[in-house]
Every structure is written in C-alpha cells, then in structure tokens.
C-alpha cells in the first residue's frame, strides 16, 4: 500500500507544479493579448483619424472650394451654383466613411455653412441645427469659425444635433492649409461621434465580457470613454497607488492597460475585471483540482484493492511454503514449479513480443521520425533512447531537413492515382537510400517525402553542406525522371546542430515548400533563398480610394491598371511571404466588398453573384490567377455601374430632349440653361449627350430649331424675320446662316421650292 501511495503523490506534486505554471502562463498570455488588442484598436483609430486628415487635405486641393474661398462676395447674391456644386462633390465622403458622416465647411466670404446634405446661408441657422451644449453661438463663432486651426482636435464635448443629444470630438482645419492669419477663408470641422470612437476600442471590453475604455489627449482632456465616468478616471489618476507610466498593472479589481501614441500623444487606457481576465485560468484551476482530487480518491481505493489482491497470493504462497517447509520435498518443488511455469510463460511471451517488435520496426522508426519532426521530445537523452529503440543508426549531430515533392498529381484523387503515388514514393525512397543509407525518410501526405540529410565532417558551414546536398540530389532527380518519369523538387531548412533542432529545420522546409508552391519555383530551394521577404505589403489608402472611385465611375481599364500596379509593386518590387500575400488579397477583397454596400451595386440583380465571387477569392494559385479573378470581378462591378449609368443617361438625355423641344423658341436657351435644368455641369451634359446620341447638344438644338423653321416656312403665314424670332434667333442674319448650314439652302429658296 505504501508504494501505491508514493506513486500517487509523485504525479500529484508534478501536476500541482504544472498547474501553477499553467496559471502563470495563462495570466501572462491574457495580459499580452489584452495589450495587443488595445494596440490594434489604437492603430485603427489613428488610421481613421488619418483618413479625416486626408479628407481635409483633399478639400484643400478642391478647385471649386478654392474658387469659393477666393472670389469676391457679391452684396446681394452669392455663388449659389458654386456652393451647390461643391456640396455634390464632397457629399460622397460622408457616404463611404462613418468618421466623415457629420462635418461642415464654413466659407467666410460667403458666410455660409455647408454640410453633406444642406447649405446654411447664416451660421446661426446651422447653430440651431447642431451646437455644442457648453457653447453659445457667440462662443462657437469665436472659438471655432473665427480662429485659424491646424489639425486641431477639440476634446469630447456634449453636442445636440437636430434635437438629438450626443457627445463628439471635433477635428478642425483651416483652409488653405497655410493659413496663419487670425481668420482663415474657410474652416472644415469634422464631428466624430464618441460612440463611433468607442466602438473601435470595444475589442478589449468585448473580448472579456466587461470592463471599460478611456482615451484622452496629451493634456488629459477626454476623447472617448465607455463603461466608466470622467470622475472615476480622475480618481484613478489622482491615486498614488496607480502608476501612470506602467503599461499593465492590477488596480483594485481591474487589470488596467495603458499605452501612449507616439504620433498624437493620446493616452489609451482599458480596464478589464480580474474575474473576466482570469476566467480561463480559473477554469484550469477548477478542472485541475477536481481531476486531481478525484484521481487521488480513486487511486487510493484502487491501490488498496490492488495491494490486497497482490498480497493475498504471496501470503498464501508463504503460508504454503511454511506449511510445507521441512515436509515432503516434492510438495515444495511443486510451489517452485508453479513459479517456474509462470516465468517460462513470461519468457515465451517476451520472445514473441521481441519478434513482433522486429516486425514492427519500420513503423516504430516512422513514428520516431514523426515525433522528432514535430518536436515532441523534451531532452536529448529522450531522443537518443527513442532513436536506439527505432534502430535508426543515426547520431543526429548536424544536418538538415528536406521535403521532396513529387509533381504532376495535384488535385487528382482516386485509388489508381494513390496507388501510383505510393509506388512513386517507394521508388524515390529506395533510390535515395541507395545513394546514402544514412538518410532517414518518412511520408508527408500522398506526394511528399520528408528526409533528414546528415552533414559530413567536412561540411562544417552551411554553404559547403548545401553544395554537397545539391551535388547529391541533382543527379538523383535526373535519374528519377529518366528512369521513371518522376519529377521531384525539394525544399530545405537550415542546418541543425542537434536532434532538438530538427523540428525547426522541418518547419523552415515547410515554409520554403509553401513559398515554392506560391511562386511555382522548381528545382531545389533552400530556406536562405526566401529570407529576403518583405514584412509588409504595398497598398496605401490613396490607392484604395482611387480604386473605389474608379470602379464607381465604371472605368474598367483604369481599375484593372490600378490592380496591376498593386500586384506589380508586391511581386516584382517586393517579395512577399504567403502570409503577407494573403493579407494583401484580403485587403483587396475588403475594398471590393466596401463597394457592394453602395446603392448602385446593392440594387443590381448581379449583387449576390458579385459578392460570392469576391468572397471566393483565395490565394490558392499563382498571383496571376488571383489578378485574373480580381479583373473578372472588376469587369462585373463596372458592368453593373455601366448598366445603371446607361439607364440613367438615357433618361437624362430624354429629359434634355423634352426640355429643348419645349424651350427651343427661347433665344436665351443656352447650354448653361439646359445644364441648370438637368442639375448637371455643362461639360458633363455636353459629353453625355454626345455619348448617348452621337450628336453634339448644340447641333441637336440647332436641328430642332431648323425643323420647326422648315414647318413655318412651308406654311407661308410668317416672314423669315418672324420665323427667326419664333425659333429662338435674335438676328435674322444668324438664322439665315444657320438654316443654310443645316438644310443646305437659304430660307427663301426653301420656301420657293415648295411654291
């Protein structure tokens, strides 16, 4: 019984130590994950604020806004059309970015406030619509509209918009960007709802089901808060037990994480309840104690039963021996004969087991290699013992792991193909074993073989070893192809110095193989060949915005050119890892999915098909195949835009024709009047009419007038001068020239021809 108790105590102690280690590691990982989550939220918020700054810089380059800022203000009337045109141009920003949902532009010389949907020709009118609760109109005029701002951020303030109470932070920028006077020609104010900012920081709170987040600027003014009040934040900052410079610390019942932005100086702080943070650790604790307690109780019960059962035959045997000691000798021998019979049976069973182990030796060796490659061994002694058991005959000093790939069977799954692959693997391993019997091999899937190449004493450095392996495998690959038509490529990890580093070399070989599959490289590829990979991909915000606007405009060729440029930057000028390439493809898919949220695409009957195609894009083939698929999706999206534009264009042109047919007699009917009626710019109307009808709008207007003039000339009731006036000409001379140019004859000759 004592031995069983000792056996139970030893693993219990080891289990307790493992439990304490697990708790410490779980807590450390939870804190690290929380810090990472908060840092990710910070990066997202800074990127979104950069988008706001980029928006103001784009406004600074807007030609129409420049004209409005610098034109002289008429006392009686402002540039209504220019204001309307500017509103239409900047409205798109509020539709694609929730950070730009609410903003306004104040034009000083026009004394007008422009919003995405309205124009307020007095600031006080806008103040009635939206205002800070702690500012009256005069303070707002003085502190916001009448001051020069340069990337200035107003901390969180209560704000009432259209009767709805909220809190906002305000990004303020004067235009032009180089405004240094007391009053700038224009001021852009972007109102960012505190809830929108808080939603970007909700990852830490949501991850653990509670807690709070808080963001303040460098002066300590609040930018955003969720789950905590400003008074509580002040109490924490005033507490001497709280270290403001520490990144993570336990304060009362919360883990408080603090990070600072090097770019803006903002302080990001999050609090996570200790109970939620340690939920996983507590689960481990409860499971560990429950399992350990149950195991001890059950172990004691089983130990008592086993000890009693095992002691009984010994006691009986001793009793029999004592009882028979000194008596008839055969009886004593019978007891030994019993033991001898059992021992003989054990020996026989042992020999049978040894024979079975010999027969199972290849499986044992294969299992050893798989454990070695997976890094499951904890010590060198364990590796040496397992290697001796597997009878590998390898000391596992220096060497490298390689993966040999049999090509030509990708995507082919059938019994015949698998049988053929098995034969090919057998030939490959047998041929390689004939070259060097020390090479250990195991299968990796149906078409790959993992091989451990030992380094010779002279191959002390990586370059010499690489040269030796290359000299070994080049004729080997040529022999396989010439004899069996088997094409083999290889990928190799770095040199390992002991058996404990084999798994590292194996992982490098797998990474190299993934790179070879991704780039479709052939031959023997080493891990050192792929080390010069770029850690990031190239896909800046301005290029994404250009791609979005280009597809929204239906410009298929330009959109494809942008995608081609992105691919070229990331394949020819950079050498991305497969992981980074996946990230890039994910970003491109995200851009296309953003477009689908817009009304022009959502109303199309091809919406679901386009969405499914975007979601189906995966980095499974070459980058050219991915680009081809993206181009196909762009064609679909541009086709949707073109179809909708064509319908809209036809309706617009029909409206223009109707308007011309009704107003042709007006001598003041000009392209400007027609564009004003169609609510489109003049150049747009002119180009649109030409694209749809093949005729210039001015020529169409002239043709309508001449057709009507021809009808009147055939009627003989009016003179040529009267007809000229009725069809929209102030000068009969101009009418005569236009009539002859269009009809080929003068008006009088036209009338005489009918006489």
Secondary structure, 3 states (H helix, E strand, C coil): CHHHHHHHHHHHHHHHHHHHHHHHHHHHHHHHHHHHHHHHHHHHHHHHHHHHHHHHHHHHCCHHHHHHHHCCCCCCCCCHHHHHHHHHHHHHHHHHCHHHCEEEEEECCCCEEEECCCEECCHHHHHHHEEECCCCHHHHHHHHHCCCCCCEEEEEEEEEECCEEEEEEEEEEEECCCCCCCCCCEEEEEEEEHHHHHHHCHHHHHHHCCCEEEEECCCCCEEEEECCCHHHHHHHHHCCCCCCCCCEEEECCEEEEEEECCCCCCEEEEEEEHHHHCHHHHHHHHHHHHHHHHHHHHHHHHHHHHHHHHHHHHHHHHHHHHHHCCCCHHHHHHHHHHHHHHHHHHHHHHHHHHHHHHHCHHHHHHHHHHHHHHCCCCCHHHHHHHHHHHCCCCCCCCEEEEEEEECCCCCCCCHHHHHHHHHHHHHHHHHHHHHCCCCEEEECCCCEEEEEEECCCCCCCHHHHHHHHHHHHHHHHHHHHHHHCCCEEEEECCCECCHHHHHHHHHHHHHHHHHHHHHCCCCEEEHHHHCCCECCCCCCHHHHHHHHHHHHCCCHHHHHHHHHHHHHHHHCCCCECHHHHHHHHHHHHHHHHHHHCCHHHHCCCCHHHHHHHHHHCCCCCCHHHHHHHHHHHHHHHHHHHHHHHHHHHHHHHHHHHHHHHHHCCCCCCCHHHHHHHHCCCHHHHHHHHHHHHCCCHHHHHHHHHHHHHHHHHHHCCCCHHHHHHHCCCCCHHHHHHHHHHHHCCCHHHHHHHHC
